[in-house]
Amino acid sequence: MIHGTHNAVHDARNENVKIYVNGELFPRNEAKISVFDSGYLVGDGVWEALRLHEGVLVFLDEHLDRLWQGAATIGMDVGMTRQELTDVLWQVINANEMHDNVHVRFMLTRGIKKTPSQDPA
């Protein structure tokens, strides 16, 4: 058998995880984005993933540097400061009462598009 991300070990914490979407926290089964979100529709956005290890977001500054660089490369305004984004990450981590051995993934897109065109405007 080939092993990969689809063979991940079950983690009960994920069953009731709260997910942040556009300024609100939702239970996992209620977290939704529109099919017209530019990230879903045309892959227009940036994302990062990092680890929470013993209460520390490992290499946070490096991940934020890369996120801001990626956003600048595609001409996207992140829409918040580094500190504001960091505060949101901690808000989600604290709401989920997680402290260690956590994979944190965050995605930023330009939001809802009027039509499924490739033009970022």
Stockholm file with secondary structure:
# STOCKHOLM 1.0

chainA/1-121         MIHGTHNAVHDARNENVKIYVNGELFPRNEAKISVFDSGYLVGDGVWEALRLHEGVLVFLDEHLDRLWQGAATIGMDVGMTRQELTDVLWQVINANEMHDNVHVRFMLTRGIKKTPSQDPA
#=GR chainA/1-121 SS CCCSGGGCCCCGGGGGCEEEETTEEEEGGGCCCCTTBHHHHHCCEEEEEEEEETTEETTHHHHHHHHHHHHHHTTCCCSSCHHHHHHHHHHHHHHTTCCSSEEEEEEEECCBCSSSCSCCC
#=GC SS_cons         CCCSGGGCCCCGGGGGCEEEETTEEEEGGGCCCCTTBHHHHHCCEEEEEEEEETTEETTHHHHHHHHHHHHHHTTCCCSSCHHHHHHHHHHHHHHTTCCSSEEEEEEEECCBCSSSCSCCC
//
